Amino acid sequence: MQYVDGFVVPVPNKNLAAYRRLARKAGKIWMEYGALAYVECVGDDVKPGKVTSFPQSVKLKPDETVIFSWIVYKSRAHRDRVNKQVMADPRLAGMDPKTLPFDGKRMIWGGFKGLVEY
């Protein structure tokens, strides 16, 4: 069963083009090191909830949109190997959290074991 890293990121609308460039670059790197899939999606039908929601999870501001992303691996061990290589890649070495096109402090992420798969 596959393993997935999932992410929810608040991105200012004015930074969507910059985020797309970063995501394309990152996606190519993850795939080079063996990720099975790399997907970035921009919110389209994402409404605030009464109790919880994607916007509430990242404290979305009025001028922002939610990005929902995931990376697929063969297993957790495979994910750990791929991520180790990605984090050591010099193409990502210059990424300063202060210059990212989103607020990394409000990003949520985690690793997930497969439960049902077709």
N, C-alpha and C positions, 0 to 999 in steps of 0.2 A: 504494500500500500504506500502511496506517495506521501511526501511531507511538503507542507506549504508554509511560507512566511507571508503573513498578511499585514497590510499597512492601511491606515486611514490618516490623511494629511490635509490640513487646511491650507489652501493656497490663495493668496490675494488674486482677484480677477486680472489685475494689471500685470501679474507675473506668470500667467498661464503659458505664454510663449516660451519664457525662460525655463519654466518647469518642464515643458515638453522637450526642449533641447537636452536638459539634464537627464530626463527619463530615457530618451533615445540613446544617449551615450552610456548610461548605466546599464540599460537593457542589453546592449551589444556586449558589454564587458561580462555581465552575468552569464549570458548565453555562451560566450567564448570559453568560459571556465566550466561549463557543463550543466547549467540550469536547464530544465526541461521546457519551461515556459516562463515568460516575463510579461506581465499584463499591467497596464496603467489605465484606469477609467476615470473620467471626469463626471461629477454629479450632474444628473439630468432631471430626475424625478426624486429628489431627496428633500423631504419636508421635515421641519422640526417636530418632534413628538411631544406628547404630554408627559411622559415619564423618561424616555430615553430615545436617542436617534443618532444617526451619523453626525448631523450638525452639533448636537449637544455633546457628543463624545469628544469633540475637538474644540469646543467653545467657539464655534464658527461665528465670525463677525459679518455684518451685512455686506461688506465688499469682498467677500471670500466665497470660494466654492470648495466642495469636498472632493478629494481624490481618493479612490479606493484601488488598491494595488495588491498584487500577489506574485510570488515567485514559486515555481514548482520544482521539486527535487525528487530523486528516487527514494531517499530516506533521510532521517535526521543526520546520520553520519555523512551522507553525500552533501547535505546542506552545509554542514560544518566545514568540510573540505573546500567546497566552492567558495563559501564566504571568507575563509582564511586567504584564499588566493585573490579574491576580489579586493579585500581590504589592503592587501600588500601591493596591488597594482599601482604603478606610478601615475597612470592616467586619472586616478581618483585622489592621489596624495595631496593635491593642491586645494581640495574642497574644504573651505573654511565654513564651519557652521554659521558664522556671522554673515556670510555672503550667499547662503542658500536662498532660493526664491520662495521660501515658506518658513513658518515658525516651527522649528524642530522641537521646541519644548511642548507643543500641543499635538505632536504626531503620536499616534498609538500604533503599536506593532506587537507581533508575537508569532511564535512557531506553533504549527498545528499538525498533529498526526491525523492521517486519513481515518475516516470512520465508515463512509460508504463511498464506493467508487464504481462507475460503469465504464 
